[in-house]
Amino acid sequence: MDDKLVRILKYLRLRNLLDHWDEYLATARKKRMSVDRLLRQVLEEEYLAKCDNSRLLRRQRAHIPELLELDTFPFQRQPKLDRKRIVSLYDSFEYMEKNQNIIWMGPTGCGKSGLATAFLLQAIDRGHRGYFVPFAELVAELYAAMADRSEAKVLKRYLTYDCLLIDEVGYVEVEPAQVGQFFTLMQKRHKKKTTLITSNLGFAEWGTFLHNKHLTMALCDRLTETGHVINMKDCVSLRDPLDKQKRETPAGKK
């Protein structure tokens, strides 16, 4: 390959073709491929390479702390979890096709975030834009946006995600203004986008951190109207006991 062709392929961003040029030519000669067949194979492989690069970029931009796939989830350690229902919901992909919400509720460490992440990753891998955000970080960002009057811009960004995973709802209490902002976001995504939520509290307890009875009822109603609730309250912690002890032991103590 001469320098001119290298420049052309780089300019066209045909990286896969550039990297495998000699390989393609060798295969074509060996198999006596027609020009039509060779061009078709090159274009198909270039297309697949670009699709995979886009998928990896969407994963990177999703801000997911740990890439957990469904086939790695230890269902055998959670016998009280309805595995059939979860796998069926995952395989059908209706939660994305019908803009449905999924809410996982259960104690700390039982695998809520891992399952939600698996659903988020599937949406991303199938061409959708996704994002992972802890609830505390989300409401803090919305609240800060009020100060510099960028609230509309921040809301618009969160509305663009086809699948938004809000993790650990209920771990922090929120101010009245933050409750209103969170409700606005959920209202605008209602029936238009998919929202995945994990929480250590049941809906009956959401009022303890939202501190607004009417908005709490309205929020829960919208989340469940076209959604699925996965109750994991009877599930056990999957975390290593030693790791858990390290997190619970104050610094400087043994």
C-alpha positions, -999 to +999 in steps of 0.1 A: +000+000+000+014+034-010+014+066+011-014+082-009-038+053-003-029+054+034-038+091+036-070+084+018-081+056+041-072+076+072-091+107+059-122+085+052-116+069+087-116+034+072-094+021+100-104-015+097-096-015+060-063+002+065-053-024+092-063-054+071-055-043+035-029-069+028-049-096+045-079-088+023-058-089-009-042-122+001-076-138+009-091-125-024-062-141-044-063-173-025-101-178-029-102-162-063-128-138-052-147-116-077-144-078-074-180-077-063-175-103-036-144-086-023-159-052-021-190-066-004-169-084+022-147-053+028-177-030+033-195-054+055-165-059+078-159-021+078-195-016+088-193-042+116-161-026+129-176+008+130-207-005+148-186-021+174-165+010+179-197+030+184-209+005+209-177+007+229-179+045+228-215+045+241-204+022+269-176+045+278-198+076+278-224+059+299-203+065+331-209+029+343-186+022+373-186-016+368-195-034+336-217-063+349-234-086+325-265-107+332-248-140+324-223-134+352-250-127+379-249-154+406-285-164+405-277-196+424-268-175+454-302-158+453-327-187+454-356-163+464-350-141+433-374-148+404-348-156+378-372-167+351-390-133+353-358-113+351-344-133+322-377-131+303-379-094+308-343-090+297-346-113+266-379-097+254-363-062+254-398-047+258-385-024+285-368-005+257-392-010+229-422+001+250-403+028+271-410+009+303-394+015+337-378-011+359-374-006+397-352-029+418-359-028+455-340-047+482-313-045+509-278-033+504-255-057+485-281-080+471-273-073+435-297-046+425-271-024+408-256-054+390-288-064+375-298-029+365-264-024+349-269-055+329-301-042+315-285-008+308-256-025+289-280-045+268-298-013+257-264+004+249-252-027+230-283-026+209-278+009+197-294+031+225-278+059+244-275+051+281-262+067+313-255+056+349-259+081+377-261+078+415-292+094+429-272+117+452-251+129+423-282+135+401-301+156+426-269+175+435-263+184+399-300+195+394-298+216+425-265+233+414-280+240+380-306+262+397-279+285+410-263+292+376-297+290+357-286+260+337-314+238+350-331+235+315-298+225+299-292+198+325-327+184+323-325+184+285-293+163+287-309+137+310-339+136+287-318+126+258-307+093+273-328+064+259-321+044+291-312+062+323-301+042+354-305+061+387-287+041+414-293+041+451-325+061+454-332+067+490-296+068+504-297+106+509-324+130+519-333+158+495-344+194+498-379+204+486-365+220+455-346+189+446-378+168+450-395+190+425-366+188+401-364+150+403-402+147+398-400+170+368-373+148+352-393+116+358-425+133+345-408+144+313-393+109+307-427+092+315-437+069+286-410+085+264-378+070+277-368+040+299-357+047+335-340+020+356-340+026+394-324+008+423-335+015+459-329+000+493-364+013+503-399+002+493-423+028+479-440+031+512-408+044+527-399+069+499-417+097+518-390+095+545-364+111+522-386+129+497-406+147+524-435+155+501-465+132+503-483+143+472-452+143+449-441+110+463-474+094+455-475+109+420-439+099+414-445+063+424-476+062+403-458+073+372-428+050+377-451+019+381-478+028+356-459+013+327-431-003+346-419-034+364-410-037+401-384-064+411-388-071+448-355-083+463-363-077+499-358-114+508-325-116+490-292-119+508-261-098+505-236-110+479-207-090+492-177-107+508-179-105+546-143-093+550-149-066+524-181-055+542-162-054+575-135-032+560-162-007+547-180-006+581-148-002+602-139+034+608-104+045+597-077+039+622-095+010+639-090-027+636 
